[in-house]
Amino acid sequence: MFEKIYTIPVNEAFDAYSSCPICSLYKKLEGIELDSILGAAMMEPDIRIETNKKGFCGKHFDIMFNLKNRLGLALMIESHLSENVIKTLKGGLFGNFAKSNKKLDKQSCSCYVCDKIEFSLTKMLENTALLWESEREFKQKLLNQPYFCMKHYSSLLYIGEHMLSKKQ
């Protein structure tokens, strides 16, 4: 079996045999994204525009707050507040309360980090289906997993249904 760069993380997660391999992939992707966003990425204009729009969920905000770069987090939050929240609040104070409330509610349900993780995790699930389809050894590795959490088992079934033939 010749591994490709995009199959290595999937194979590593399925080699562990200790927990849900997709949960392991999620945790790894989460760490990568959090390190990235608190590193040099926070100063890139296109990233800053996205974080201003989306903000961060409570879970990822808490994690970032407890990591090493609080100054970077403070800069992102200040920018997010001034670009979105304060402007929205001013619109509500002097305009349409219902529209401002909907906008704030939508912003409170979005997270830059969650979106990046979900995008990458979907690609990893697609790679899992490709490995299932093309590598006999991987098929056995997947079948020998002790368990999958329900959320990720459902995701695997969904990807399999959309990427594999009915026979597979």
C-alpha positions as CSV (number, residue, x, y, z in Angstrom):
1,M,0.0,0.0,0.0
2,F,1.5,3.3,-1.1
3,E,0.3,6.1,1.1
4,K,-0.5,9.6,-0.3
5,I,-0.1,12.7,1.7
6,Y,-3.9,13.1,2.0
7,T,-4.3,9.5,3.3
8,I,-1.7,9.6,6.1
9,P,-3.8,11.3,8.8
10,V,-6.7,9.0,8.1
11,N,-4.5,5.9,8.3
12,E,-2.9,7.2,11.5
13,A,-6.3,7.7,13.2
14,F,-7.5,4.3,12.2
15,D,-4.2,2.7,13.3
16,A,-4.7,3.8,16.9
17,Y,-7.7,1.4,17.7
18,S,-8.3,3.2,20.9
19,S,-11.3,5.5,20.3
20,C,-13.5,6.8,17.5
21,P,-10.9,7.5,14.8
22,I,-13.0,10.4,13.4
23,C,-13.0,12.0,16.9
24,S,-9.2,11.6,16.8
25,L,-9.1,13.3,13.4
26,Y,-11.4,16.1,14.7
27,K,-9.2,16.7,17.8
28,K,-6.1,16.9,15.6
29,L,-7.7,19.3,13.1
30,E,-9.0,21.4,16.0
31,G,-5.5,21.7,17.4
32,I,-4.1,22.7,14.0
33,E,-6.8,25.3,13.4
34,L,-6.4,26.8,16.9
35,D,-2.6,27.0,16.6
36,S,-3.0,28.6,13.2
37,I,-5.6,31.2,14.1
38,L,-3.6,32.3,17.1
39,G,-0.4,32.3,15.1
40,A,0.5,34.2,12.0
41,A,-2.9,33.6,10.4
42,M,-4.6,36.1,12.7
43,M,-2.7,39.0,11.0
44,E,-3.7,38.0,7.4
45,P,-6.3,40.3,6.1
46,D,-8.5,37.6,4.4
47,I,-8.5,35.6,7.6
48,R,-9.3,38.6,9.7
49,I,-12.3,39.5,7.4
50,E,-13.6,35.9,8.0
51,T,-13.1,36.0,11.7
52,N,-14.8,39.4,11.9
53,K,-17.8,38.0,10.0
54,K,-18.1,34.6,11.8
55,G,-16.6,35.1,15.2
56,F,-16.0,32.1,17.5
57,C,-18.3,29.7,19.4
58,G,-18.1,29.6,23.2
59,K,-16.1,26.4,23.1
60,H,-13.4,27.6,20.8
61,F,-13.3,31.0,22.5
62,D,-12.6,29.3,25.9
63,I,-9.9,27.1,24.4
64,M,-8.2,30.1,22.7
65,F,-8.4,32.1,25.9
66,N,-6.5,29.4,27.8
67,L,-3.8,29.0,25.1
68,K,-0.6,31.0,24.8
69,N,-1.5,34.0,22.6
70,R,-4.1,36.1,24.5
71,L,-2.9,39.3,22.7
72,G,-3.7,37.7,19.3
73,L,-7.1,36.7,20.6
74,A,-7.7,40.2,22.0
75,L,-6.9,41.7,18.7
76,M,-9.3,39.4,16.8
77,I,-12.1,39.9,19.3
78,E,-11.6,43.7,19.3
79,S,-11.8,43.7,15.5
80,H,-14.9,41.4,15.5
81,L,-16.7,43.5,18.0
82,S,-16.0,46.8,16.2
83,E,-16.7,45.4,12.8
84,N,-19.9,43.5,13.5
85,V,-21.3,43.6,17.0
86,I,-21.1,47.3,17.7
87,K,-22.3,48.3,14.3
88,T,-25.2,45.9,14.6
89,L,-26.1,47.2,18.1
90,K,-26.0,50.8,16.8
91,G,-28.4,49.8,14.0
92,G,-30.7,48.3,16.6
93,L,-30.6,51.3,18.9
94,F,-31.4,53.7,16.1
95,G,-33.2,51.5,13.7
96,N,-34.8,48.1,13.3
97,F,-34.5,46.1,16.5
98,A,-35.8,42.8,15.0
99,K,-33.3,43.0,12.1
100,S,-30.4,43.7,14.5
101,N,-31.5,40.9,16.8
102,K,-31.6,38.4,14.0
103,K,-28.1,39.5,12.8
104,L,-26.7,39.1,16.3
105,D,-28.4,35.8,16.8
106,K,-26.9,34.5,13.5
107,Q,-23.5,35.7,14.5
108,S,-23.7,34.0,17.8
109,C,-24.2,30.6,16.1
110,S,-21.2,30.8,13.8
111,C,-17.6,30.0,14.4
112,Y,-14.6,30.4,12.1
113,V,-12.7,27.5,13.7
114,C,-15.8,25.1,13.6
115,D,-16.2,25.9,9.9
116,K,-12.6,25.2,9.1
117,I,-12.6,22.0,11.0
118,E,-15.8,20.8,9.4
119,F,-14.5,21.5,5.9
120,S,-11.2,19.6,6.6
121,L,-13.1,16.8,8.4
122,T,-15.4,16.3,5.4
123,K,-12.3,15.9,3.2
124,M,-10.9,13.3,5.6
125,L,-14.2,11.4,5.5
126,E,-14.1,11.5,1.7
127,N,-10.5,10.2,1.9
128,T,-11.8,7.4,4.2
129,A,-14.3,6.4,1.5
130,L,-11.6,6.4,-1.1
131,L,-9.4,4.2,1.0
132,W,-12.3,1.9,1.7
133,E,-12.8,1.7,-2.1
134,S,-9.2,1.2,-3.1
135,E,-7.3,-0.4,-0.2
136,R,-8.2,-3.9,1.0
137,E,-6.0,-3.5,4.1
138,F,-7.8,-0.3,5.0
139,K,-11.2,-2.0,4.7
140,Q,-10.1,-4.5,7.3
141,K,-8.6,-1.7,9.5
142,L,-12.0,0.0,9.4
143,L,-13.9,-3.1,10.2
144,N,-11.6,-3.9,13.1
145,Q,-12.3,-0.5,14.9
146,P,-13.6,-1.1,18.4
147,Y,-16.3,1.6,18.0
148,F,-17.3,4.9,16.4
149,C,-19.3,7.6,18.1
150,M,-22.8,7.9,16.8
151,K,-22.2,11.3,15.2
152,H,-19.2,10.2,13.2
153,Y,-20.7,6.8,12.4
154,S,-23.6,8.7,10.8
155,S,-21.2,10.9,8.9
156,L,-19.3,7.9,7.6
157,L,-22.6,6.3,6.4
158,Y,-23.6,9.5,4.7
159,I,-20.2,9.9,2.9
160,G,-20.3,6.2,1.9
161,E,-23.8,6.5,0.6
162,H,-22.8,9.5,-1.6
163,M,-19.4,8.4,-2.7
164,L,-19.4,4.6,-3.0
165,S,-21.3,2.3,-5.4
166,K,-24.4,0.5,-4.0
167,K,-22.4,-2.7,-4.0
168,Q,-19.7,-1.3,-1.8
